[in-house]
Amino acid sequence: MGFSVAIGLGLLVAAAIAIYLLTARRYQSSDTVANAYDQWTDDGILEFYWGEHIHLGHYGSPPRQKDFLKAKSDFVHEMARWGGLDTLPQGTTVLDVGCGIGGSSRILARDYGFAVTGITISPQQVARAKQLTPAEVNAQFHVDDALKLSYPDASFDVVWSVEAGPHMPDKAAYAREMLRVLKPGGRLVVADWNQRDERRQPFNLLERLIMTQLLDQWSHPAFSSIEGFSEQLAATGLVNGEVLTADWTQETLPSWLDTIWQGIIRPQGWIRHGIPGLIKSVREVPTILLMRVGFGTGICRFGMFRAVRAEAPVATESLYAKTTQP
């Protein structure tokens, strides 16, 4: 009997792994990304667990135990401080690229007095962001493509983006468009999931298999390295001086296991959707665990980027990327 049970469990696990691999949500176009976010926004499961911030949290340096949702709002304030936005005057115009349901946009507008425009390729995210934003908060939301922004040159004082880069198939265009719409002297502040620079240390077979799943399961065409994206920003010729970077991997690392823990201690988020909600939620656990492995072992890194828009295009040969501490 015990042997039969073991065989049955083994077959069940094998079937689950097969289904997980065969139903990967590989990047095909911007539509696959938009559709994925539309679906998560419609059912509300992601919002129930992650709140209004569809990004990782900041747990301090060194990391300490913190409320899951507070860590996410803290991240916005830490990023604003690191980018020097806390010194800017009220009325500063900000473009939030990949705004999700508007969590960062609302904090920047409400707590810093900025005039914020959030863009995402998900119509459902735009609709939800508008629902969540009180009339007195100076934040508006639109559907737009980060690789071909609809705004003219030099439109904003600040361009801000959190964890949108992995969905961009053309990182150079992503860098160029964000800097293009930034006013001369304006500030670019970006936070992103990155991978290790393979030019310095190539992936081994196991690491490559992990990276493949991190890309395929969440509709990511590619991760850039911190060094590589810094170089792409500098290569636009639109950066005044250096591209400054920092690695916030340790500060954000607790988010991954915290995400799973939230599903355990607050099951009502998926219970209200019955079996489909359970299946959809449990299906994300392997990818979340792989993310924890990736960021915990150095396969992936959490990169921070800041730059100032040049008054006029400059020779890229004189530019270089520099890494700083957070």
Secondary structure, 3 states (H helix, E strand, C coil): CHHHHHHHHHHHHHHHHHHHHHCCCCCCCHHHHHHHHHHHHHHCHHHHHHCCCCCCCCCCCCCCCCCHHHHHHHHHHHHHHHCCHHHCCCCCEEEEECCCCCHHHHHHHHHHCCEEEEEECCHHHHHHHHHHCCCCCCEEEEECCCCCCCCCCCCEEEEEEECCHHHCCCHHHHHHHHHHCEEEEEEEEEEEEEECCCCCCCCCHHHHHHHHHHHHHCCCCCCCEHHHHHHHHHHCCCECCCEEEEECHHHHCCHHHHHHHHHHHCCHHHHCCHHHHHHHHHHCHHHHHHHHHHHHHCCEEEEEEEEEECCCCCCHHHCCEEECCC
